[in-house]
Amino acid sequence: MRFTREFCCFTREFVLFTREFTHFTREFVLLTREFCCFTREFVLFTREFTHFTREFACLLVSSCC
């Protein structure tokens, strides 16, 4: 009887742990997706900023000559 009770407690704890781990995994996946989106947007911004800087430099050079 004691073994059955201990086993039930263990099973209950294991189920709770599994739920928490699943929740953590989902949150980690969402965070990773957000980080990927942020990185993609940052790369696009950097490209645009570089393009703008080149255009601005060309404009300054052409106005000086």
N, C-alpha and C positions, 0 to 999 in steps of 0.2 A: 504494500500500500504506500509506504513511504517512497519507494522508487518511482511509482506512478506519479505521485505528487511532485517529486523533484523533476521528473521528466516533463511534466506539464508546465512547470515554472520555467524550465530551460527552454522549452518550445515557445512559450509566450515571449520570453526575453529575446529569443532568436528572431521571431517575427517582428518585434519592435525594432530591433537592430536593423533588420533587412529593410523595413520601411524607411527608417532614417537614412540608411545608406542610399536607397533609391532616390529619396528626396535630395540628398547631397549631390548625387550624380546628375540629376536633372538640373539643379542649380549651376553646377559646374559646366555643363554643356551650354546652358543659356549664357553664362558669363563668357565662355569661350567664343560663342557666336557673336556676342556684343563686341568683344575685343577684336575679332576678325573684321567686323563692320567698321569699327573705329579705325583700324589700321588701313583698310581700303580707302576710307574717306580721307585719312591723313595723307596717303600717297597721292590721291587725286588733287588734294589741296596743294601739296608740294609741287606737283607738276604744273598746276595753274600758276602758282606763285613764281616758279622758275620762268615760265613762259612770259609772264607779265614783266618780270625783272629784265629779261633779255630785250623785250620790246621797248621798255622804258630806256634802257641803256642805248639802244639804237637811236631812239628819238633824241636823246641828249647829244649823242655824237653827231648826228646829222644836223642838229640845230647849231652846233658849235662851228661847223665847217663852212 
